[in-house]
Amino acid sequence: MVQKAVSRRGFGGLVMAAGLTAAALISARPAWAIDPVFTKGGLAIRGFDPVAYFTEGTPVEGKPLFTHRHDGALWQFASAANRDAFAADPERYAPQYGGYCAWAVSQGYTASIDPEAWRIEDGKLYLNYSKSVQRRWERDIPGNIVKADSNWPDIKTGG
C-alpha cells in the first residue's frame, strides 16, 4: 500500500513534468515565416503575367517559354519583352504583399488570390482572393493599404 502511494505520486510528478516541458516547448517554438511569394502549382500569380496588368490593363496568362525566378518563385510572362521588363525592375511589377490577398493582409492574415481580382493603385498591383473580397477591399483602399503595409512585415516573418 505504501508502494502504491509512492508510485502514484511518482507518476503524477512525471505527468506534471511532462506537461510543463510541453508547455515550455510550445511557448518557445519559433514562429514560422510564410513563403515570400504566394504560389499555386509552383507559379507566382497562378502563372499570370504581372507586367501585363500594367501594359495590357487586363490579366494575361503567362507562357512556360517565358519565365523568370524572383524571390524564390517562378514567374511566367506572355512575352520575352515582359519577362525582361520584370527582370530589370521586379519591384515595379510584382504584386504587393508577395501576391497574397491584399484584403487578407489588411486583416492580419494571408489568403490565396484570383488573378482576375486585381487593381493597380498608385502604380502598385494589388490582388485579392475573389472579386467579392476585392469589392470589400475597395470600400477603403487607402485605409486597407495602410493596415496591410503595417501588418505585412510581421506576417512575412511570422512575427
N, C-alpha and C positions, 0 to 999 in steps of 0.2 A: 504494500500500500504506500509506503514511503517512496519507493522507487517510481510508482505511477505519478505521484505528485511532482517529483523532480522531473520526470520525462515531460509531463505536460508543461511545466514551467519552461523547460529547455526548448520544447517545440514552439511555445508561444514567443519566446525570445528570438528564435530563428525566424519565425514569421514576421515579427516586428522589424528585425534587422533587414530581412529581405525587402519588406515594404519601404523602409527608409532608404535603402540602397536604390530601389527602383525609382522612388520619388526624386532622389538626387540626380540619377541619370537622366530622367525625363526633363528636369528643370535645367540640367547642364548641357543638354544636347544642342548642337548648333542649329541655327535656322538655315533652311535650305534655300538657296537662291534659285530663281527661275532661269530658264534659258533666256539670253538677252534678246532673242527674236522669236516671235511666235511662228512655228512651222506646222504644216499639216502635210503628211505624205513626204516629209523631208524637204519641203519647199516653203520659202517665205511667201506670204500673201497668197497661199494656196496655188502658187505658180503664176500669179498675175504680175504684169509688168508695172513696177512702181513709177517709172518715168512716164508711161502712157497716161496716167491720171493727170499729169501736168501738160503734156503735149497734145493729147487727143481729147482730154476732157471727159474721158469715159474709161471704165475698166477694160483692159485688153489682156487676154491670156498670153503668157509668155510661151516661148518655144524651147524645147530641150537643147536646140542648137546654140542658143544664146544664153549663157549662164555666167554668173559671177558669184564668188564666195565672199561674203562680208559678215562680220560679227558672228561667225560660226554657222551661218545659214547659207543655203543655196538659193539664189535669186534667179528667176527666169525673165527674159525680155523678148519683146516682139521683134526686135531687130538688133543688129550689131551696133548701130548708132545709139540706141537706147542703152544697151549694155555698157558701151564706152562712156556715155554721159554719166551713168550711175557710178561706174568705177572711178571716174575723175572727181566726183563730188557726192558720195553716198549720203552725207548729212542733208543735202538739199532735197533728195528724192525719197529717202527711206521714211516710212510712216513713223509717226510719233509713238512712243512707248513700246518700241520694238515690234510694232504691228499688232499688239494686243488691243482689245476693245477699249476705245477712249472713255466710254461711259463707265465701264467696269473699273478702270484705273482711277477715275474720278471718285468712285465709291470705295476704293481701297482694296480691290482685288483684280484678278485678271480673268479674261474670258477670250474665247476664240473670236474669229471675225467672219463676216460675209464680205467678200471683195466688192460686192455691189452696194454695200452700205458705207459710203465714204464721203468725205468733204475736204476741200482744201480751204484752210483758214489762215490768213496772214502768211501765205506761202508755204504752209506746212500741211502734210497729208495726215488725216485722221481717219481711222477705220473703226467700225462698230460691229457688234455681234449680229445685228439684224437691222432691217430698215425701221422696225418699230422701236428698237432701242435707240437708233440714231435720232428718231424724232424726239425722244425723251432728252437725249444729249443736246439737241439743237434748241431746246427751250431756254437754255442759259449757257451758250457756248463759252463766253469769256469766263464765267464763274466755274464751269466744269473744267476748263483748261487750267485755271489757277489751282483747283483742287487736285487734278491729275498730275500737274507738274510737281506739286508738293508731295503727293503720295508715291510717285514713280521711283525715287531713289530707294526708299525702304522696301517697296515691292520687289524691285530689281535685285536687291542684295539679300532679301529675306530678313531684313532687319526690322 
